[in-house]
């Protein structure tokens, strides 16, 4: 008789978690960091072999890196996110480049589009942070037409960025029952999430290289503008802030390949192309 209650207790409150995540990504100004990642969107657009006139959906688009890459290839792009400020940043960039894009407020776990509406559905370092991973993946499959493609760029668990989130987790443990976003950066988990709806899943490991004036410059930018890091420091007292700062500086030291005082830190990610059944 106690089993149902136990199961209920273990079920995460996804809506409450998303509210907190929204607050984190709304804090700081992710676009300051996001624009440095533009090359990833361009490379994913090429990996997907985008064609002019295709209908494209960017899920959890942030400030629009893949959105702009697709629009530059004359695709018909819809860019979505659940953080209005990031949609505004993406719209500003599209306007500056005179690119026609439709921007739409949307939750990646409940996309407001009909089945099989898009030729291509993609996300760069976005959908991987949804708390209900199975639902988000199912939504991407649902709105992608049969024979269409899903493209992803996801940090791997052992990457530099994966190390940042592990460091934060030592001071602020994630909600109980919520799976690590870094699982999206493993082939095994991608098979679980997309295998039933995929004709083929192609995975290529790549590096994005973080280039900053110095390790301290990186810390200043991420602490001020990157929502999860910004919120983590705000939630800690002085002593624990110092501990997190020390841990992150040590992480940078392990990954930094520069010997001239600057920061050049490769971070592994998976570039994924999924062909929809």
C-alpha positions as CSV (number, residue, x, y, z in Angstrom):
1,X,0.0,0.0,0.0
2,X,3.0,2.3,0.5
3,X,4.4,1.9,-3.0
4,X,2.3,4.5,-4.9
5,X,3.1,7.2,-2.3
6,X,6.8,6.3,-2.5
7,X,6.7,6.6,-6.3
8,X,4.9,9.9,-6.1
9,X,7.5,11.2,-3.7
10,X,10.3,10.3,-6.1
11,X,8.7,12.1,-9.1
12,X,10.3,15.4,-9.7
13,X,8.1,18.5,-9.9
14,X,9.1,19.4,-13.4
15,X,7.1,22.6,-13.5
16,X,8.8,24.0,-10.4
17,X,12.2,23.0,-11.7
18,X,11.5,24.8,-15.0
19,X,10.5,27.9,-13.1
20,X,13.8,27.9,-11.3
21,X,15.7,27.2,-14.6
22,X,13.9,30.0,-16.3
23,X,15.0,32.4,-13.5
24,X,18.6,31.1,-13.9
25,X,18.7,31.6,-17.7
26,X,16.9,34.9,-17.4
27,X,19.6,36.2,-15.0
28,X,22.8,37.7,-16.2
29,X,22.8,38.0,-20.0
30,X,23.5,34.7,-21.7
31,X,23.7,36.4,-25.1
32,X,27.2,37.8,-24.1
33,X,28.4,34.2,-23.9
34,X,26.1,32.8,-26.6
35,X,27.4,34.9,-29.4
36,X,30.9,33.4,-28.9
37,X,29.4,29.9,-29.8
38,X,28.1,31.0,-33.3
39,X,30.5,28.6,-35.1
40,X,28.7,25.6,-33.6
41,X,25.4,26.7,-35.2
42,X,27.1,27.1,-38.6
43,X,28.7,23.7,-38.4
44,X,25.5,22.0,-37.4
45,X,23.7,23.7,-40.3
46,X,26.3,22.2,-42.6
47,X,26.1,18.8,-41.0
48,X,22.3,18.8,-41.5
49,X,22.8,19.7,-45.2
50,X,20.2,22.5,-44.9
51,X,18.5,23.5,-48.1
52,X,16.9,26.7,-49.1
53,X,13.2,26.8,-48.5
54,X,13.2,24.0,-45.8
55,X,11.0,24.7,-42.8
56,X,13.3,24.7,-39.7
57,X,12.6,24.9,-36.0
58,X,15.2,25.9,-33.5
59,X,14.3,24.6,-30.0
60,X,15.6,26.3,-26.9
61,X,17.3,28.6,-29.3
62,X,18.8,31.0,-26.8
63,X,20.1,34.1,-28.6
64,X,19.7,32.3,-32.0
65,X,23.0,30.9,-33.1
66,X,21.5,28.0,-35.1
67,X,18.5,30.2,-36.0
68,X,20.8,32.7,-37.8
69,X,22.9,29.9,-39.4
70,X,19.7,28.4,-40.9
71,X,18.3,31.7,-42.0
72,X,21.6,32.5,-43.8
73,X,20.9,29.4,-45.9
74,X,17.5,30.7,-47.0
75,X,15.6,28.3,-44.8
76,X,12.2,29.3,-43.4
77,X,13.1,29.5,-39.7
78,X,11.0,29.5,-36.5
79,X,13.1,30.3,-33.4
80,X,11.8,29.3,-30.0
81,X,12.7,29.7,-26.3
82,X,11.0,30.0,-23.0
83,X,13.1,33.0,-21.9
84,X,11.6,36.1,-23.6
85,X,14.9,38.1,-23.1
86,X,16.8,35.6,-25.2
87,X,14.2,35.7,-28.0
88,X,14.6,39.5,-28.0
89,X,18.4,39.1,-28.4
90,X,17.9,36.7,-31.3
91,X,15.4,39.1,-32.9
92,X,17.9,41.9,-32.6
93,X,20.6,39.9,-34.3
94,X,18.2,38.8,-37.1
95,X,17.1,42.3,-37.7
96,X,20.8,43.5,-37.8
97,X,21.6,40.9,-40.5
98,X,18.2,41.5,-42.3
99,X,17.3,37.9,-42.0
100,X,13.6,36.9,-42.0
101,X,12.9,34.8,-38.9
102,X,9.7,34.0,-36.9
103,X,10.3,34.2,-33.1
104,X,7.9,32.2,-30.9
105,X,7.8,31.8,-27.1
106,X,7.7,28.0,-26.5
107,X,8.4,25.4,-23.9
108,X,10.6,22.6,-25.4
109,X,8.6,20.0,-23.5
110,X,5.3,21.3,-25.0
111,X,5.9,22.7,-28.5
112,X,2.9,24.6,-29.8
113,X,3.2,23.1,-33.3
114,X,1.3,20.4,-35.2
115,X,2.7,17.0,-35.9
116,X,5.3,16.7,-38.7
117,X,5.3,20.4,-39.3
118,X,9.1,20.9,-39.9
119,X,11.7,19.5,-42.2
120,X,14.4,20.1,-39.7
121,X,14.3,20.5,-35.9
122,X,17.5,21.5,-34.1
123,X,19.0,22.7,-30.8
124,X,22.5,23.8,-29.8
125,X,23.2,23.5,-26.1
126,X,19.6,24.2,-25.4
127,X,17.2,21.3,-25.2
128,X,19.7,19.2,-23.3
129,X,18.9,21.4,-20.2
130,X,15.2,20.4,-20.1
131,X,14.3,18.6,-16.8
132,X,11.9,16.1,-18.5
133,X,14.3,14.8,-21.1
134,X,12.1,12.1,-22.5
135,X,9.2,14.6,-23.1
136,X,11.5,17.1,-24.8
137,X,12.9,14.4,-27.2
138,X,9.5,13.1,-28.0
139,X,8.4,16.7,-28.9
140,X,11.3,17.1,-31.3
141,X,10.4,13.8,-32.9
142,X,6.7,14.7,-33.1
143,X,7.1,18.0,-34.9
144,X,9.7,16.7,-37.3
145,X,8.2,15.2,-40.5
146,X,8.9,11.6,-41.4
147,X,12.2,11.5,-43.3
148,X,13.2,14.9,-41.8
149,X,16.2,15.5,-39.7
150,X,16.9,16.5,-36.1
151,X,20.2,18.2,-35.3
152,X,21.8,18.6,-31.9
153,X,25.0,20.0,-30.3
154,X,25.4,18.7,-26.7
155,X,28.2,19.0,-24.2
156,X,29.7,15.7,-23.2
157,X,29.9,14.6,-19.5
158,X,33.7,14.8,-19.4
159,X,34.1,18.1,-21.2
160,X,35.2,21.4,-19.8
161,X,31.6,22.6,-19.7
162,X,30.6,19.3,-18.1
163,X,33.2,20.0,-15.4
164,X,31.7,23.4,-14.8
165,X,28.3,21.8,-14.0
166,X,29.9,19.1,-11.9
167,X,31.7,21.8,-9.9
168,X,28.4,23.7,-9.3
169,X,26.7,20.5,-8.3
170,X,29.2,19.9,-5.5
171,X,28.0,23.2,-3.9
172,X,24.3,23.2,-5.1
173,X,23.1,19.6,-5.7
174,X,20.6,19.3,-8.6
175,X,16.9,18.5,-7.8
176,X,16.4,14.9,-6.8
177,X,15.3,12.6,-9.6
178,X,16.4,15.0,-12.4
179,X,18.8,13.5,-14.9
180,X,22.1,15.2,-15.8
181,X,21.9,17.3,-18.9
182,X,25.3,15.9,-19.9
183,X,23.6,12.5,-20.7
184,X,22.5,14.2,-23.9
185,X,26.2,14.1,-24.8
186,X,26.4,10.3,-24.7
187,X,25.5,8.0,-27.6
188,X,23.8,5.5,-25.3
189,X,21.3,8.1,-24.0
190,X,20.6,9.5,-27.4
191,X,19.6,5.9,-28.5
192,X,17.3,5.8,-25.5
193,X,15.7,9.2,-26.3
194,X,15.5,9.0,-30.1
195,X,16.2,5.4,-31.1
196,X,12.6,4.4,-31.5
197,X,11.8,7.2,-33.9
198,X,15.1,7.3,-35.8
199,X,16.2,5.7,-39.0
200,X,19.8,6.6,-38.3
201,X,21.7,8.5,-35.6
202,X,25.1,9.9,-36.6
203,X,27.3,11.3,-33.9
204,X,30.6,13.2,-34.3
205,X,32.7,14.3,-31.4
206,X,34.0,17.9,-31.8
207,X,35.6,20.6,-29.7
208,X,34.4,24.1,-29.2
209,X,37.3,26.2,-28.0
210,X,36.7,28.9,-25.4
211,X,39.0,31.8,-26.1
212,X,39.3,34.6,-23.5
213,X,41.7,37.3,-22.5
214,X,42.7,35.3,-19.5
215,X,41.3,32.7,-17.1
216,X,40.2,35.5,-14.8
217,X,38.4,37.2,-17.8
218,X,36.5,34.0,-18.4
219,X,35.5,33.9,-14.8
220,X,34.3,37.5,-14.8
221,X,32.2,37.0,-17.9
222,X,30.6,33.7,-16.8
223,X,30.0,34.9,-13.2
224,X,28.3,38.1,-14.5
225,X,26.4,36.8,-17.6
226,X,26.1,33.0,-17.7
227,X,22.9,32.3,-15.8
228,X,23.7,29.0,-14.0
229,X,27.1,30.3,-12.9
230,X,25.7,33.7,-12.0
231,X,22.9,32.1,-9.9
232,X,25.2,29.6,-8.2
233,X,27.5,32.4,-6.9
234,X,24.5,34.4,-5.8
235,X,23.2,31.5,-3.8
236,X,26.4,30.8,-1.9
237,X,27.9,32.6,1.1
238,X,31.4,34.2,0.9
239,X,33.4,31.1,1.9
240,X,31.6,28.8,-0.5
241,X,31.8,31.3,-3.3
242,X,35.6,31.3,-2.7
243,X,35.6,27.5,-2.9
244,X,33.6,27.4,-6.1
245,X,35.8,30.1,-7.6
246,X,38.9,28.1,-6.7
247,X,37.4,24.9,-8.2
248,X,36.5,26.6,-11.4
249,X,40.0,28.2,-11.8
250,X,41.5,24.8,-11.2
251,X,39.3,23.4,-13.9
252,X,40.4,26.1,-16.3
253,X,44.0,25.4,-15.5
254,X,43.5,21.7,-16.5
255,X,42.0,22.5,-19.8
256,X,43.8,25.7,-20.8
257,X,46.4,25.1,-23.6
258,X,47.6,28.7,-23.8
259,X,51.0,29.7,-22.5
260,X,50.8,33.4,-23.1
261,X,48.4,34.4,-20.3
262,X,45.3,34.1,-22.4
263,X,42.7,31.2,-22.1
264,X,42.3,28.7,-24.9
265,X,40.2,25.8,-23.5
266,X,38.7,23.1,-25.7
267,X,35.4,21.6,-24.6
268,X,34.2,18.4,-26.2
269,X,30.6,18.2,-27.6
270,X,28.6,15.8,-29.8
271,X,27.3,17.0,-33.1
272,X,24.3,14.8,-33.8
273,X,22.2,14.3,-36.9
274,X,19.2,12.1,-36.5
275,X,17.2,10.9,-39.6
276,X,13.5,10.6,-38.6
277,X,11.7,7.4,-39.5
